[in-house]
Amino acid sequence: MSFCEHCEGQRFDRAQILRVLRATRKGLRGQSTAYSADEAVALAIKAVRALEIPHLESLEDFVDTSVVH
């Protein structure tokens, strides 16, 4: 069983976004300055916008033809 290219790309993108959000949260916790919710969300949005999310194409031909969506 394999994921279609679209779903495979979404899984990669989701993981990348979660990593940058966790890093942003960790950075905010480490600072002595208190941020409002609005400022914290704005920083998170800025961090995600800075990501370069590539277009993924599968390089493997899968033997199994079942696809999970």
C-alpha positions, -999 to +999 in steps of 0.1 A: +000+000+000+013+035-008+001+071-007-007+090-038+016+118-047-008+144-035-013+128-001+025+120+002+032+157-003+006+168+022+021+145+049+056+160+042+043+196+043+024+190+075+055+176+092+076+205+081+050+231+093+047+213+127+084+214+132+087+252+125+057+259+148+073+239+176+105+257+171+087+290+172+069+281+204+102+270+220+118+303+210+089+323+225+092+303+258+129+310+260+124+348+259+118+370+289+094+392+270+057+383+273+038+382+240+001+386+235-018+359+217-021+381+186+017+386+186+024+349+191+001+339+162+016+366+140+051+352+147+039+317+139+023+328+106+055+346+097+076+314+104+053+293+082+053+318+054+091+317+054+091+280+046+099+269+010+075+241+004+086+222-026+065+204-052+071+167-046+071+141-073+074+104-065+106+089-079+096+053-072+073+030-091+054+011-065+046-025-071+015-024-049-013-006-067-035+002-038-035+038-028-046+054+005-063+089+004 
